[in-house]
Amino acid sequence: MGFGCNLLFVFVLVPCRHTGWNNMEKVDGLVRINGTRDKLIPYIAGSDTVAINNGEHFMIVDRAKEISSILEKP
């Protein structure tokens, strides 16, 4: 599981940040979840971001039940 996340970070997130890519097109069904204490991908309040209070970058593991309940909502 961690290996896949690292690949996503190295091959998708890092190049997008360095090239200045900014997607303006909304994707149907996309749920953006961000921890309010994430230091790698800082939380920015607003829009349709679901905030996990005091969530950090590792919250996908240590707050998995909470995140799963958000993703299961219709």
PDB file of N, CA, C and O in Angstrom, chain B, residues numbered from 101:
ATOM      1  N   MET B 101       0.831  -1.192   0.000  1.00  0.00           N
ATOM      2  CA  MET B 101       0.000   0.000   0.000  1.00  0.00           C
ATOM      3  C   MET B 101       0.872   1.252   0.000  1.00  0.00           C
ATOM      4  O   MET B 101       0.637   2.150  -0.808  1.00  0.00           O
ATOM      5  N   GLY B 102       1.850   1.340   0.859  1.00  0.00           N
ATOM      6  CA  GLY B 102       2.706   2.518   0.918  1.00  0.00           C
ATOM      7  C   GLY B 102       3.487   2.746  -0.354  1.00  0.00           C
ATOM      8  O   GLY B 102       3.712   3.889  -0.752  1.00  0.00           O
ATOM      9  N   PHE B 103       3.905   1.660  -1.004  1.00  0.00           N
ATOM     10  CA  PHE B 103       4.676   1.779  -2.239  1.00  0.00           C
ATOM     11  C   PHE B 103       3.869   2.487  -3.317  1.00  0.00           C
ATOM     12  O   PHE B 103       4.396   3.347  -4.024  1.00  0.00           O
ATOM     13  N   GLY B 104       2.591   2.134  -3.450  1.00  0.00           N
ATOM     14  CA  GLY B 104       1.724   2.783  -4.436  1.00  0.00           C
ATOM     15  C   GLY B 104       1.548   4.262  -4.154  1.00  0.00           C
ATOM     16  O   GLY B 104       1.538   5.080  -5.074  1.00  0.00           O
ATOM     17  N   CYS B 105       1.408   4.603  -2.880  1.00  0.00           N
ATOM     18  CA  CYS B 105       1.274   6.015  -2.506  1.00  0.00           C
ATOM     19  C   CYS B 105       2.536   6.785  -2.856  1.00  0.00           C
ATOM     20  O   CYS B 105       2.466   7.920  -3.329  1.00  0.00           O
ATOM     21  N   ASN B 106       3.688   6.171  -2.625  1.00  0.00           N
ATOM     22  CA  ASN B 106       4.948   6.830  -2.966  1.00  0.00           C
ATOM     23  C   ASN B 106       5.062   7.050  -4.463  1.00  0.00           C
ATOM     24  O   ASN B 106       5.533   8.100  -4.900  1.00  0.00           O
ATOM     25  N   LEU B 107       4.637   6.069  -5.257  1.00  0.00           N
ATOM     26  CA  LEU B 107       4.673   6.227  -6.713  1.00  0.00           C
ATOM     27  C   LEU B 107       3.765   7.364  -7.150  1.00  0.00           C
ATOM     28  O   LEU B 107       4.136   8.161  -8.012  1.00  0.00           O
ATOM     29  N   LEU B 108       2.571   7.445  -6.556  1.00  0.00           N
ATOM     30  CA  LEU B 108       1.653   8.530  -6.887  1.00  0.00           C
ATOM     31  C   LEU B 108       2.314   9.865  -6.582  1.00  0.00           C
ATOM     32  O   LEU B 108       2.241  10.792  -7.389  1.00  0.00           O
ATOM     33  N   PHE B 109       2.953   9.970  -5.438  1.00  0.00           N
ATOM     34  CA  PHE B 109       3.590  11.219  -5.044  1.00  0.00           C
ATOM     35  C   PHE B 109       4.730  11.584  -5.992  1.00  0.00           C
ATOM     36  O   PHE B 109       4.821  12.730  -6.432  1.00  0.00           O
ATOM     37  N   VAL B 110       5.590  10.635  -6.307  1.00  0.00           N
ATOM     38  CA  VAL B 110       6.766  10.905  -7.137  1.00  0.00           C
ATOM     39  C   VAL B 110       6.392  11.183  -8.582  1.00  0.00           C
ATOM     40  O   VAL B 110       6.931  12.111  -9.185  1.00  0.00           O
ATOM     41  N   PHE B 111       5.483  10.401  -9.152  1.00  0.00           N
ATOM     42  CA  PHE B 111       5.193  10.507 -10.577  1.00  0.00           C
ATOM     43  C   PHE B 111       4.032  11.433 -10.925  1.00  0.00           C
ATOM     44  O   PHE B 111       3.906  11.845 -12.078  1.00  0.00           O
ATOM     45  N   VAL B 112       3.186  11.770  -9.958  1.00  0.00           N
ATOM     46  CA  VAL B 112       2.033  12.616 -10.273  1.00  0.00           C
ATOM     47  C   VAL B 112       2.090  13.942  -9.527  1.00  0.00           C
ATOM     48  O   VAL B 112       2.082  15.001 -10.154  1.00  0.00           O
ATOM     49  N   LEU B 113       2.148  13.900  -8.209  1.00  0.00           N
ATOM     50  CA  LEU B 113       2.043  15.133  -7.435  1.00  0.00           C
ATOM     51  C   LEU B 113       3.261  16.033  -7.568  1.00  0.00           C
ATOM     52  O   LEU B 113       3.111  17.241  -7.747  1.00  0.00           O
ATOM     53  N   VAL B 114       4.444  15.483  -7.486  1.00  0.00           N
ATOM     54  CA  VAL B 114       5.654  16.310  -7.569  1.00  0.00           C
ATOM     55  C   VAL B 114       5.784  16.984  -8.927  1.00  0.00           C
ATOM     56  O   VAL B 114       6.002  18.195  -8.972  1.00  0.00           O
ATOM     57  N   PRO B 115       5.659  16.248 -10.053  1.00  0.00           N
ATOM     58  CA  PRO B 115       5.763  16.933 -11.352  1.00  0.00           C
ATOM     59  C   PRO B 115       4.698  18.013 -11.537  1.00  0.00           C
ATOM     60  O   PRO B 115       4.978  19.053 -12.134  1.00  0.00           O
ATOM     61  N   CYS B 116       3.482  17.785 -11.037  1.00  0.00           N
ATOM     62  CA  CYS B 116       2.427  18.787 -11.185  1.00  0.00           C
ATOM     63  C   CYS B 116       2.773  20.066 -10.437  1.00  0.00           C
ATOM     64  O   CYS B 116       2.518  21.165 -10.928  1.00  0.00           O
ATOM     65  N   ARG B 117       3.346  19.927  -9.268  1.00  0.00           N
ATOM     66  CA  ARG B 117       3.723  21.114  -8.494  1.00  0.00           C
ATOM     67  C   ARG B 117       4.864  21.870  -9.166  1.00  0.00           C
ATOM     68  O   ARG B 117       4.875  23.101  -9.164  1.00  0.00           O
ATOM     69  N   HIS B 118       5.809  21.155  -9.732  1.00  0.00           N
ATOM     70  CA  HIS B 118       6.972  21.807 -10.329  1.00  0.00           C
ATOM     71  C   HIS B 118       6.680  22.421 -11.692  1.00  0.00           C
ATOM     72  O   HIS B 118       7.361  23.365 -12.094  1.00  0.00           O
ATOM     73  N   THR B 119       5.697  21.916 -12.403  1.00  0.00           N
ATOM     74  CA  THR B 119       5.380  22.472 -13.717  1.00  0.00           C
ATOM     75  C   THR B 119       4.323  23.558 -13.633  1.00  0.00           C
ATOM     76  O   THR B 119       4.054  24.238 -14.624  1.00  0.00           O
ATOM     77  N   GLY B 120       3.716  23.732 -12.458  1.00  0.00           N
ATOM     78  CA  GLY B 120       2.683  24.739 -12.308  1.00  0.00           C
ATOM     79  C   GLY B 120       1.335  24.302 -12.856  1.00  0.00           C
ATOM     80  O   GLY B 120       0.453  25.134 -13.067  1.00  0.00           O
ATOM     81  N   TRP B 121       1.164  22.991 -13.091  1.00  0.00           N
ATOM     82  CA  TRP B 121      -0.100  22.492 -13.622  1.00  0.00           C
ATOM     83  C   TRP B 121      -1.210  22.768 -12.631  1.00  0.00           C
ATOM     84  O   TRP B 121      -1.066  22.498 -11.439  1.00  0.00           O
ATOM     85  N   ASN B 122      -2.320  23.305 -13.118  1.00  0.00           N
ATOM     86  CA  ASN B 122      -3.451  23.628 -12.264  1.00  0.00           C
ATOM     87  C   ASN B 122      -4.726  23.213 -12.979  1.00  0.00           C
ATOM     88  O   ASN B 122      -5.203  23.924 -13.864  1.00  0.00           O
ATOM     89  N   ASN B 123      -5.271  22.082 -12.606  1.00  0.00           N
ATOM     90  CA  ASN B 123      -6.485  21.580 -13.246  1.00  0.00           C
ATOM     91  C   ASN B 123      -7.683  22.425 -12.838  1.00  0.00           C
ATOM     92  O   ASN B 123      -7.927  22.610 -11.645  1.00  0.00           O
ATOM     93  N   MET B 124      -8.427  22.933 -13.794  1.00  0.00           N
ATOM     94  CA  MET B 124      -9.602  23.747 -13.521  1.00  0.00           C
ATOM     95  C   MET B 124     -10.894  22.996 -13.826  1.00  0.00           C
ATOM     96  O   MET B 124     -11.982  23.527 -13.603  1.00  0.00           O
ATOM     97  N   GLU B 125     -10.788  21.773 -14.332  1.00  0.00           N
ATOM     98  CA  GLU B 125     -11.958  20.984 -14.698  1.00  0.00           C
ATOM     99  C   GLU B 125     -12.396  20.120 -13.520  1.00  0.00           C
ATOM    100  O   GLU B 125     -11.585  19.411 -12.924  1.00  0.00           O
ATOM    101  N   LYS B 126     -13.706  20.186 -13.184  1.00  0.00           N
ATOM    102  CA  LYS B 126     -14.223  19.370 -12.095  1.00  0.00           C
ATOM    103  C   LYS B 126     -14.440  17.951 -12.582  1.00  0.00           C
ATOM    104  O   LYS B 126     -14.855  17.725 -13.719  1.00  0.00           O
ATOM    105  N   VAL B 127     -14.157  17.004 -11.715  1.00  0.00           N
ATOM    106  CA  VAL B 127     -14.328  15.591 -12.022  1.00  0.00           C
ATOM    107  C   VAL B 127     -15.531  15.084 -11.234  1.00  0.00           C
ATOM    108  O   VAL B 127     -15.561  15.194 -10.009  1.00  0.00           O
ATOM    109  N   ASP B 128     -16.525  14.525 -11.934  1.00  0.00           N
ATOM    110  CA  ASP B 128     -17.713  14.001 -11.269  1.00  0.00           C
ATOM    111  C   ASP B 128     -17.344  12.874 -10.310  1.00  0.00           C
ATOM    112  O   ASP B 128     -16.547  11.999 -10.648  1.00  0.00           O
ATOM    113  N   GLY B 129     -17.924  12.898  -9.123  1.00  0.00           N
ATOM    114  CA  GLY B 129     -17.707  11.839  -8.149  1.00  0.00           C
ATOM    115  C   GLY B 129     -16.412  11.935  -7.368  1.00  0.00           C
ATOM    116  O   GLY B 129     -16.140  11.083  -6.523  1.00  0.00           O
ATOM    117  N   LEU B 130     -15.610  12.953  -7.631  1.00  0.00           N
ATOM    118  CA  LEU B 130     -14.338  13.107  -6.927  1.00  0.00           C
ATOM    119  C   LEU B 130     -14.583  13.643  -5.521  1.00  0.00           C
ATOM    120  O   LEU B 130     -15.340  14.596  -5.339  1.00  0.00           O
ATOM    121  N   VAL B 131     -13.948  13.038  -4.540  1.00  0.00           N
ATOM    122  CA  VAL B 131     -14.034  13.503  -3.162  1.00  0.00           C
ATOM    123  C   VAL B 131     -12.627  13.889  -2.735  1.00  0.00           C
ATOM    124  O   VAL B 131     -11.724  13.054  -2.718  1.00  0.00           O
ATOM    125  N   ARG B 132     -12.449  15.144  -2.392  1.00  0.00           N
ATOM    126  CA  ARG B 132     -11.136  15.605  -1.925  1.00  0.00           C
ATOM    127  C   ARG B 132     -11.166  15.643  -0.403  1.00  0.00           C
ATOM    128  O   ARG B 132     -11.965  16.361   0.199  1.00  0.00           O
ATOM    129  N   ILE B 133     -10.294  14.870   0.202  1.00  0.00           N
ATOM    130  CA  ILE B 133     -10.203  14.782   1.658  1.00  0.00           C
ATOM    131  C   ILE B 133      -8.813  15.252   2.056  1.00  0.00           C
ATOM    132  O   ILE B 133      -7.806  14.783   1.525  1.00  0.00           O
ATOM    133  N   ASN B 134      -8.776  16.189   3.002  1.00  0.00           N
ATOM    134  CA  ASN B 134      -7.486  16.742   3.413  1.00  0.00           C
ATOM    135  C   ASN B 134      -7.445  16.871   4.926  1.00  0.00           C
ATOM    136  O   ASN B 134      -8.421  17.302   5.541  1.00  0.00           O
ATOM    137  N   GLY B 135      -6.328  16.504   5.528  1.00  0.00           N
ATOM    138  CA  GLY B 135      -6.148  16.681   6.964  1.00  0.00           C
ATOM    139  C   GLY B 135      -5.749  18.111   7.273  1.00  0.00           C
ATOM    140  O   GLY B 135      -4.960  18.718   6.549  1.00  0.00           O
ATOM    141  N   THR B 136      -6.295  18.639   8.344  1.00  0.00           N
ATOM    142  CA  THR B 136      -6.006  20.032   8.691  1.00  0.00           C
ATOM    143  C   THR B 136      -4.582  20.231   9.203  1.00  0.00           C
ATOM    144  O   THR B 136      -4.111  21.364   9.292  1.00  0.00           O
ATOM    145  N   ARG B 137      -3.884  19.128   9.543  1.00  0.00           N
ATOM    146  CA  ARG B 137      -2.498  19.233  10.029  1.00  0.00           C
ATOM    147  C   ARG B 137      -1.503  18.548   9.096  1.00  0.00           C
ATOM    148  O   ARG B 137      -0.387  18.232   9.507  1.00  0.00           O
ATOM    149  N   ASP B 138      -1.898  18.316   7.844  1.00  0.00           N
ATOM    150  CA  ASP B 138      -1.013  17.671   6.869  1.00  0.00           C
ATOM    151  C   ASP B 138       0.080  18.659   6.470  1.00  0.00           C
ATOM    152  O   ASP B 138      -0.212  19.754   5.989  1.00  0.00           O
ATOM    153  N   LYS B 139       1.338  18.270   6.671  1.00  0.00           N
ATOM    154  CA  LYS B 139       2.460  19.156   6.353  1.00  0.00           C
ATOM    155  C   LYS B 139       2.968  18.964   4.929  1.00  0.00           C
ATOM    156  O   LYS B 139       3.617  19.856   4.382  1.00  0.00           O
ATOM    157  N   LEU B 140       2.681  17.810   4.317  1.00  0.00           N
ATOM    158  CA  LEU B 140       3.127  17.572   2.940  1.00  0.00           C
ATOM    159  C   LEU B 140       2.172  18.184   1.925  1.00  0.00           C
ATOM    160  O   LEU B 140       2.602  18.776   0.935  1.00  0.00           O
ATOM    161  N   ILE B 141       0.869  18.040   2.178  1.00  0.00           N
ATOM    162  CA  ILE B 141      -0.147  18.642   1.308  1.00  0.00           C
ATOM    163  C   ILE B 141      -1.011  19.509   2.222  1.00  0.00           C
ATOM    164  O   ILE B 141      -2.029  19.040   2.732  1.00  0.00           O
ATOM    165  N   PRO B 142      -0.623  20.759   2.433  1.00  0.00           N
ATOM    166  CA  PRO B 142      -1.303  21.617   3.404  1.00  0.00           C
ATOM    167  C   PRO B 142      -2.785  21.806   3.093  1.00  0.00           C
ATOM    168  O   PRO B 142      -3.192  21.919   1.937  1.00  0.00           O
ATOM    169  N   TYR B 143      -3.570  21.836   4.157  1.00  0.00           N
ATOM    170  CA  TYR B 143      -5.014  22.046   4.050  1.00  0.00           C
ATOM    171  C   TYR B 143      -5.301  23.512   3.753  1.00  0.00           C
ATOM    172  O   TYR B 143      -4.754  24.409   4.394  1.00  0.00           O
ATOM    173  N   ILE B 144      -6.164  23.738   2.775  1.00  0.00           N
ATOM    174  CA  ILE B 144      -6.632  25.083   2.447  1.00  0.00           C
ATOM    175  C   ILE B 144      -8.147  25.047   2.544  1.00  0.00           C
ATOM    176  O   ILE B 144      -8.810  24.341   1.783  1.00  0.00           O
ATOM    177  N   ALA B 145      -8.688  25.803   3.476  1.00  0.00           N
ATOM    178  CA  ALA B 145     -10.132  25.795   3.700  1.00  0.00           C
ATOM    179  C   ALA B 145     -10.875  26.318   2.484  1.00  0.00           C
ATOM    180  O   ALA B 145     -10.387  27.180   1.753  1.00  0.00           O
ATOM    181  N   GLY B 146     -12.063  25.777   2.288  1.00  0.00           N
ATOM    182  CA  GLY B 146     -12.912  26.263   1.221  1.00  0.00           C
ATOM    183  C   GLY B 146     -13.266  25.208   0.211  1.00  0.00           C
ATOM    184  O   GLY B 146     -12.913  24.038   0.356  1.00  0.00           O
ATOM    185  N   SER B 147     -13.963  25.633  -0.804  1.00  0.00           N
ATOM    186  CA  SER B 147     -14.472  24.805  -1.897  1.00  0.00           C
ATOM    187  C   SER B 147     -15.162  23.564  -1.355  1.00  0.00           C
ATOM    188  O   SER B 147     -15.870  23.627  -0.351  1.00  0.00           O
ATOM    189  N   ASP B 148     -14.954  22.448  -2.015  1.00  0.00           N
ATOM    190  CA  ASP B 148     -15.653  21.225  -1.631  1.00  0.00           C
ATOM    191  C   ASP B 148     -14.722  20.217  -0.963  1.00  0.00           C
ATOM    192  O   ASP B 148     -14.962  19.012  -1.027  1.00  0.00           O
ATOM    193  N   THR B 149     -13.672  20.704  -0.329  1.00  0.00           N
ATOM    194  CA  THR B 149     -12.736  19.835   0.379  1.00  0.00           C
ATOM    195  C   THR B 149     -13.347  19.376   1.697  1.00  0.00           C
ATOM    196  O   THR B 149     -13.875  20.185   2.460  1.00  0.00           O
ATOM    197  N   VAL B 150     -13.272  18.068   1.961  1.00  0.00           N
ATOM    198  CA  VAL B 150     -13.715  17.521   3.238  1.00  0.00           C
ATOM    199  C   VAL B 150     -12.515  17.545   4.174  1.00  0.00           C
ATOM    200  O   VAL B 150     -11.487  16.928   3.895  1.00  0.00           O
ATOM    201  N   ALA B 151     -12.652  18.260   5.281  1.00  0.00           N
ATOM    202  CA  ALA B 151     -11.544  18.400   6.226  1.00  0.00           C
ATOM    203  C   ALA B 151     -11.626  17.338   7.311  1.00  0.00           C
ATOM    204  O   ALA B 151     -12.686  17.101   7.889  1.00  0.00           O
ATOM    205  N   ILE B 152     -10.492  16.706   7.577  1.00  0.00           N
ATOM    206  CA  ILE B 152     -10.366  15.794   8.708  1.00  0.00           C
ATOM    207  C   ILE B 152      -9.634  16.577   9.796  1.00  0.00           C
ATOM    208  O   ILE B 152      -8.434  16.833   9.691  1.00  0.00           O
ATOM    209  N   ASN B 153     -10.373  16.954  10.845  1.00  0.00           N
ATOM    210  CA  ASN B 153      -9.803  17.778  11.902  1.00  0.00           C
ATOM    211  C   ASN B 153      -8.603  17.079  12.548  1.00  0.00           C
ATOM    212  O   ASN B 153      -8.703  15.929  12.978  1.00  0.00           O
ATOM    213  N   ASN B 154      -7.491  17.772  12.611  1.00  0.00           N
ATOM    214  CA  ASN B 154      -6.222  17.271  13.155  1.00  0.00           C
ATOM    215  C   ASN B 154      -5.649  16.097  12.368  1.00  0.00           C
ATOM    216  O   ASN B 154      -4.755  15.408  12.859  1.00  0.00           O
ATOM    217  N   GLY B 155      -6.143  15.858  11.168  1.00  0.00           N
ATOM    218  CA  GLY B 155      -5.611  14.786  10.331  1.00  0.00           C
ATOM    219  C   GLY B 155      -4.258  15.164   9.762  1.00  0.00           C
ATOM    220  O   GLY B 155      -4.048  16.295   9.323  1.00  0.00           O
ATOM    221  N   GLU B 156      -3.340  14.204   9.776  1.00  0.00           N
ATOM    222  CA  GLU B 156      -2.014  14.420   9.213  1.00  0.00           C
ATOM    223  C   GLU B 156      -1.865  13.562   7.964  1.00  0.00           C
ATOM    224  O   GLU B 156      -2.819  12.899   7.558  1.00  0.00           O
ATOM    225  N   HIS B 157      -0.708  13.564   7.361  1.00  0.00           N
ATOM    226  CA  HIS B 157      -0.506  12.869   6.094  1.00  0.00           C
ATOM    227  C   HIS B 157      -0.724  11.360   6.218  1.00  0.00           C
ATOM    228  O   HIS B 157      -1.116  10.716   5.245  1.00  0.00           O
ATOM    229  N   PHE B 158      -0.481  10.793   7.383  1.00  0.00           N
ATOM    230  CA  PHE B 158      -0.618   9.357   7.615  1.00  0.00           C
ATOM    231  C   PHE B 158      -2.053   8.972   7.974  1.00  0.00           C
ATOM    232  O   PHE B 158      -2.307   7.819   8.320  1.00  0.00           O
ATOM    233  N   MET B 159      -2.995   9.914   7.898  1.00  0.00           N
ATOM    234  CA  MET B 159      -4.369   9.660   8.336  1.00  0.00           C
ATOM    235  C   MET B 159      -5.065   8.567   7.531  1.00  0.00           C
ATOM    236  O   MET B 159      -6.040   7.986   8.008  1.00  0.00           O
ATOM    237  N   ILE B 160      -4.596   8.279   6.344  1.00  0.00           N
ATOM    238  CA  ILE B 160      -5.186   7.208   5.546  1.00  0.00           C
ATOM    239  C   ILE B 160      -5.067   5.875   6.285  1.00  0.00           C
ATOM    240  O   ILE B 160      -5.851   4.957   6.042  1.00  0.00           O
ATOM    241  N   VAL B 161      -4.091   5.768   7.182  1.00  0.00           N
ATOM    242  CA  VAL B 161      -3.899   4.550   7.976  1.00  0.00           C
ATOM    243  C   VAL B 161      -4.505   4.711   9.368  1.00  0.00           C
ATOM    244  O   VAL B 161      -5.309   3.881   9.793  1.00  0.00           O
ATOM    245  N   ASP B 162      -4.126   5.774  10.083  1.00  0.00           N
ATOM    246  CA  ASP B 162      -4.572   5.879  11.473  1.00  0.00           C
ATOM    247  C   ASP B 162      -5.975   6.461  11.641  1.00  0.00           C
ATOM    248  O   ASP B 162      -6.491   6.492  12.758  1.00  0.00           O
ATOM    249  N   ARG B 163      -6.598   6.920  10.565  1.00  0.00           N
ATOM    250  CA  ARG B 163      -7.991   7.403  10.611  1.00  0.00           C
ATOM    251  C   ARG B 163      -8.809   6.746   9.498  1.00  0.00           C
ATOM    252  O   ARG B 163      -9.733   7.352   8.956  1.00  0.00           O
ATOM    253  N   ALA B 164      -8.464   5.517   9.169  1.00  0.00           N
ATOM    254  CA  ALA B 164      -9.058   4.816   8.026  1.00  0.00           C
ATOM    255  C   ALA B 164     -10.574   4.678   8.128  1.00  0.00           C
ATOM    256  O   ALA B 164     -11.266   4.855   7.126  1.00  0.00           O
ATOM    257  N   LYS B 165     -11.106   4.370   9.298  1.00  0.00           N
ATOM    258  CA  LYS B 165     -12.561   4.201   9.448  1.00  0.00           C
ATOM    259  C   LYS B 165     -13.293   5.503   9.144  1.00  0.00           C
ATOM    260  O   LYS B 165     -14.331   5.498   8.482  1.00  0.00           O
ATOM    261  N   GLU B 166     -12.759   6.598   9.620  1.00  0.00           N
ATOM    262  CA  GLU B 166     -13.377   7.909   9.384  1.00  0.00           C
ATOM    263  C   GLU B 166     -13.363   8.257   7.895  1.00  0.00           C
ATOM    264  O   GLU B 166     -14.358   8.748   7.360  1.00  0.00           O
ATOM    265  N   ILE B 167     -12.255   8.006   7.238  1.00  0.00           N
ATOM    266  CA  ILE B 167     -12.137   8.286   5.808  1.00  0.00           C
ATOM    267  C   ILE B 167     -13.047   7.363   5.006  1.00  0.00           C
ATOM    268  O   ILE B 167     -13.685   7.803   4.050  1.00  0.00           O
ATOM    269  N   SER B 168     -13.111   6.095   5.383  1.00  0.00           N
ATOM    270  CA  SER B 168     -13.984   5.145   4.691  1.00  0.00           C
ATOM    271  C   SER B 168     -15.440   5.569   4.784  1.00  0.00           C
ATOM    272  O   SER B 168     -16.181   5.452   3.807  1.00  0.00           O
ATOM    273  N   SER B 169     -15.864   6.062   5.950  1.00  0.00           N
ATOM    274  CA  SER B 169     -17.259   6.487   6.099  1.00  0.00           C
ATOM    275  C   SER B 169     -17.577   7.681   5.200  1.00  0.00           C
ATOM    276  O   SER B 169     -18.702   7.805   4.718  1.00  0.00           O
ATOM    277  N   ILE B 170     -16.613   8.546   4.973  1.00  0.00           N
ATOM    278  CA  ILE B 170     -16.813   9.679   4.058  1.00  0.00           C
ATOM    279  C   ILE B 170     -16.950   9.174   2.626  1.00  0.00           C
ATOM    280  O   ILE B 170     -17.819   9.630   1.882  1.00  0.00           O
ATOM    281  N   LEU B 171     -16.099   8.241   2.244  1.00  0.00           N
ATOM    282  CA  LEU B 171     -16.115   7.720   0.873  1.00  0.00           C
ATOM    283  C   LEU B 171     -17.350   6.872   0.579  1.00  0.00           C
ATOM    284  O   LEU B 171     -17.747   6.747  -0.580  1.00  0.00           O
ATOM    285  N   GLU B 172     -17.961   6.288   1.606  1.00  0.00           N
ATOM    286  CA  GLU B 172     -19.140   5.446   1.411  1.00  0.00           C
ATOM    287  C   GLU B 172     -20.422   6.251   1.254  1.00  0.00           C
ATOM    288  O   GLU B 172     -21.443   5.696   0.847  1.00  0.00           O
ATOM    289  N   LYS B 173     -20.397   7.533   1.564  1.00  0.00           N
ATOM    290  CA  LYS B 173     -21.596   8.370   1.421  1.00  0.00           C
ATOM    291  C   LYS B 173     -21.946   8.512  -0.054  1.00  0.00           C
ATOM    292  O   LYS B 173     -21.069   8.652  -0.907  1.00  0.00           O
ATOM    293  N   PRO B 174     -23.264   8.473  -0.339  1.00  0.00           N
ATOM    294  CA  PRO B 174     -23.678   8.609  -1.762  1.00  0.00           C
ATOM    295  C   PRO B 174     -23.440   9.993  -2.324  1.00  0.00           C
ATOM    296  O   PRO B 174     -23.738  10.245  -3.491  1.00  0.00           O
TER     297      PRO B 174
END
